Amino acid sequence: MSDAPREHDLVVYGATGFVGALLAAYLAEHAPPQVRIALAGRSRAKLERVRDGLPPAGRAWPLVTADSTDAGSLAALAASTRVLATTVGPYARYGLPVVEACARAGTHYADLTGEVLFVREAIDRFDAMARETGARIVHSCGYDSIPSDLAALLLHERAMADGAGGLRDVRLVATARGGFSGGTIDSLRGQIEQVQRNPALRRTAADPYALSPDRAAEPSTPQPPDAGPPARTADGTWTGPFVMAPYNTRIVRRSNALQDWSYGRSLRYGEAMGCGRGPVGAVAAAGLTAGLVGFLAAMSVPPARALLDRVLPAPGTGPSAQSRAKGWFHMAVDATTGDGRRYRATVAGTGDPGYAATAVMLGESALALALDGDRLPVRAGSLTPATALGGVLVERLRAAGHIYEVAPA
């Protein structure tokens, strides 16, 4: 990052959106008072309304108008701050100019994307520029994909500390209570439309190493499928497809590759959704599998997608405050090492995982970039939470009330 003084330490870009407003509220309550924070978006009037609804610490924050379609305003925004946290999605539609502005200005960046094709293009176009300017471009700093990425990092560190060898088989089973926002659905819709316009992108999206920094150097180890029929774990839990697995798994594999495959050259990493035990769990897993297949099929057919759009949440909307407060997430991540030892990482937290908990994750990621630079891994470019923030973010999230634990299994 340039040594030139910056007007702000941290800017929340997209503060008038659903998740952006949650992030602003979190920072107003939890950021140290010396952190200079600003809110940014297209409409000053909407920014003023968001700021007026914040806790007292945020009501004096400056406002910056910027539009992702205006390169000049984005360049000025990026140059004004040390860190930019953006919630403006779908990222494939709006995100690339923001990444470019930050990479060019040497400004650290954090987002919430779960879009493989967007991240692949951002890597290809702006990774070298960001490495040259010293910008940390950190994708996926929410429920996509911090729990998965940090759990794999902690398992690796524990196995190495015990002399247990590299990770061999790692499987995450997620359970959660939460809702979906219109923005999440809009991102899914956008990715489906991208592939339909350019079928060649289907191969990229399906590649288990789609986000690798060096695809040719990846091992030939077959990876678990992103989705499959219902199955049972060793403890009898029935599992079905985890909708975020096709993205999270690629982030974890990128983290491994960016660290010279230190987790293990033969790492097999997969994710599933836990559905319970016994006959009830089996029925739930079957229902989840059929429902997800049907939903994706309907989203892929324009007439059916148009019908779904009438009932699905619209962009800019999300679960109510009451629903967000009742939410929670739990991830059990089981690993077997090269010498056969077994470990389990547990990641858990309260609050709707995609919104309340995600605001915590993105907020602490942005604060780590703004305040903890001397303790962060010495890396720049297109990074993941594990490779950019590592143990510093684990410490911050534990302090915020989330659970990150590893123990022998």
N, C-alpha and C positions, 0 to 999 in steps of 0.2 A: 504494500500500500504506500502511496505517496506520503511524504512527511509534511506536505502542505497542510495548514490548519483547515479543519472542516467545521461548518456551522453546526452540524448535528452529530451526535454519536450514533443515533439509531432513528431510522424512519420506518413507520408502518405504512406500506403502500397498499392501497385497497382497504383503507380503514372504514369506508362506508359500506363494505360488504358484510355478509353475515359473520364469517369467521374473522374478518379484519376487525370488526367492532369488538368481538370477544377478546382478540389479542390485545387491542388497545386497553380494554378494561383490566386485563390481567397485568399488563405492564404498569398501569396507573396505580395498582395496588401493591406491586411487588418489586418494581425497579428501584434501585437506590436513588435517592433524590438528586445526586450529582449527575446522573445520566441525562444527557440532553436529547429529548425525544420529540419528534415531529410526526404529524399525521399527514398522509398524502393521498390524493385521489383526483378524480376528474372534476367533481363539483364542490366548490367551496361551501355552498349553502348546506350540502349534506355533511361535509366535514364538520361544520360548525355544530350541527345537530348531534353528531356523534360525540364531539368534544364536550358539549353541554351536559351529556348524560354520563360522563365519566366520574369516577371518584375525584375528590378535590385535587389530588396531585397531578391529574391530567388536564385540568381545565384551563391551564395557562400554556399548554403546549402550542407551538406555532403550527400553522397549516400551510401546506404546499400543494398547489394544483399541478397535476401532471397527467398526461394521457399516453397510453402505450402506443398510440398511433402517431405521436408527435415526437420524433427523435430528439429535437432540440430540448423539449421540456424534460424528457427522460435523462438526457445527458446532464442537464443542470441539476436535476434531482440527485443522480448518482454522485456527482462531484461535490454535493453539499453535505454528504454524510459519510461516516466511517462504515456503517452497516445498513443494509436495506433488507427488510423482511417483507416479502410480498405474498399476498393472498389473492392476487388477481388471476383468476383462471376462467375457462380452461387454459392451461399454460401453453398448449400447442397453438392456441389462437392468439394469446396476448403476451406470452412469456418471453419469447426469444429476444425482442428488443430490450427488455429489462435486463436479461442476462448480458447482452452485449454492452449496454451502458455501464453496468457494474464492472464487467471484465475490463473494459477500456479505461475506466476511471480508477481501477485498483480498489474498488469498494467491495467489502465482504457482503455476501448475498445469502439469504435463506428463503426457501419456499416450502410449499406443501404438496408438490406434485406427486401423483401416482401414475404418470403417463410415460410409458417406456419410450415411445417414439419421440416425444419432446426432449427427454433427457439425452437420448442418443444424438439428436440433432444439435443440442446445446454443447455436448462434448465435442462433436466433430467440428463445430464452427468456432467455439470460444474457449476451449480448454487451453490451448497454447497461449492465447492472448492473456488469459487470467494468470497463468503461471509466470508470464513475463512481467505483469504489473503487480503480482503478489496478492491478487484477489482470491479469497476462498469462496468458491461458488458451491454452496452446500444445498443439495436437493433433498427433498423428502424429510423435512424436519417436523413431522406430525406422526399420527398413528400409522400412516405410511411415512417412513418405515423405521422410526426410531426404536420401538421395542424389539423388532426383529434384529436390526443391525447391531444394537448394543448388547443384546443377549448373546449373539454369536461372538462378539468381541470378548465379553466376559468369560465365556466358556473357553475360548482360546487361551486367554491369559491364565485361567486357573489350571488348565491342562499343562501349559508350559511350566508354570510354577511348580507343579507336582512331578514334572518329568514324565508325563504320561504320553508324550508324542502328539502328533497333529490330530485334528478332528477328522473323523472318518464319516460317520453318519449322524446327521443332526436333523431332528424333526420337531417342528413347533406345532402345538395344538392350541388354538385360540378359542376362548369363550368371551362373550361380551354382551352387554345390553346397551343399545344406543339406536339412534335414528340416522336417516340419510337426508342430506340437504340437496337442494336443486343444483348447486354447483358441482357436487360429486357426480350426479347423474348426467349433467351437461358435459363433464369431462369424459365419461364413458361414451356418451353419444358421439362426441367429437372424434375419439379414437376409432370407433367403428366406421364413421364416415371417411376418415383418412384412409383406412385400409380399403374401403370400397372404391374410393377414387383411384388408389394406386395399389393394386393387389400385390405388388412386389414387397410392400411393407409388411404383409402378413408373415413372411419368412422372418423378418427382423423381430416382429413382436413375439413370435413363437420361439425364437432362439433362446435357450436357457442362459447363454452368455451374451445376450444382446447389449449389455452395458459394459462389457469388458474393455479395458484400455488397450488390450492386445489380443484380439480374437484368435489369431493363429497360434499364440502361445498357450492357450487354454488346454488343460488336460482332456483326454478323451473319455474321462469318467462319465458314464451315463447319469443323468440327474433324475430325481423323482418327477413324475408328471405333475403339472400344475393342478390338474383335476382328475378325478377318477371315480369309480363306484364307491359306495359306502364301505368303510373298513373299520376294524377294531384295533385299538392299541393293546399293548401288553397288559394294561390294567383293566381292560374290558370296556373302555370308552369308545363309543361309536363316533366316527368322524365322517364329514362330508367336505365338499370343496370350500376353501376359504377364498372369498372373492378377491382378496388382496394378494394372494400367493403369487400370481403371475408377475407382479411387480416387486414385492418384497424380496423374493428369492434372487432376483437379478441385482438388487442393491447389495445384498449380502455377498454374492459372488464378486461383484465389483470391489467391495471392500477387501476381500481376500486377495484379489489380483493386484490392487493398488499397493498392498503391503507385501508384494512379491510372493503371494500364495502362502503366507506364513501360517494361515489356519490349517493348511494341508493341501497338497496337490491332488489328493484323492477325495476331497470333501464332497459329500453328497448332502444337499440341503433341501428340505421340503417343508411345506406348511399345509395345515388342514384346520377345519373348524370342528371343535368338539360339540357333540350333540347329546351327551348323556349316556347312561348305561342301560342294559337290559332291553326288553322289547320296546319301551318308550323311546330310548335312544336310537334304536334301529329304525323305527318309523320316522323319527325326526331327521335322521341322516338321509333316508330315502327321499323325504319331502324336500329337504334342502337341495339335494342333488337335482331332482326333477324341476324344482322351482327355478334354480339358477340357470339350468339348461334352457328352460322355456323362456325365461326373461331375456337371456342373451339372444336367443333365436328371434324373439319378437322385436328386440331393438335393432336387429340386422335387416329387418324388412320394413321399408319406408311406410307402407300403409299401417302396419301394426304399430310402428314407432309413433306415428301420428296419433293413434288412439291412446297409447300409453301416455303421451305428453299431456293429454287432457286430465289425467289423474295423478301423475307424478309431481313432486314438489318443483316449483319453478326456481330458476337461478335467483340467488339472493335470499332464499328462505331456508329454514332449517327447523330442528326440534325446538319446542318451547323450553323456557327456563326450567319449568318443573320437570320435563322429560330429561333435560341435560343433567339436572341434579341427581336423578335416579339412576343414571348410567354408571357403568363400570367396565373394566376390562381385565382379563387375566390370560397370561400366556405361560404354558409349561413347555420348556424347550429341552428335549432330551438329546444327549450327545454320547456317542461312543468314540473313543480315541484309538490311535494306532495300536496301542498295546492292550486294547480291550477294556480299559477302565470306562466307567459310565459316570456322567454328571448330569445334573438337571439345573437349568437356569429358570428362575421364576421372575416374571415381570408383571406388575399389576398396578392398578390405580383406580380411583373413583372419578365419577363424572363421565358423561357421554364420551366415548373414546374419540370419535371423529370431530368433536367440537370443544367441549369443556376441557377434556384432557389434552387435546391437540393444541389448544391455546397455551396451556402450560408448557408443552414440549417446544413449540415454536418460540414462545417467549423466552424460555431459558436458553435455547439455542442462540437466539439473537443477542441475549445478554452475555453469553459466553464469548461470542465473536467480538462484542464491544469492550468487554472488561478483562478477559482472561487470555489475551493474545500471547503473553509470555509463557503461559502454561500449556498452550495448545500444541498439537503435533506440528512440526515445521513442514507444512505443505501448503501449496497453492494450486489453483486450477479447479477443475470440475471434480468435486469430492462427494463423499457420503458422510452421514453423521458420525460413523465410527472413525473414519480416517481424518476428518476435519476437527472433531470435538472430543471424541474418545472418552477417557475417564473423567475429564472435566465435566462433561455433560452428565455422566452418570452421577457424579457428586451433586450437581445442581438439581437433578430430578429427584434424587433421594431426599434432599433438603426440602423439596416442594411437596413431599408426601408420597411419591411413587416408590414402588418396591422393585429393586434390582438385586437379586441374590443368586448365588451359585453354590451348590453343595454336591458331594458325591451321591450318586443314586444307588 
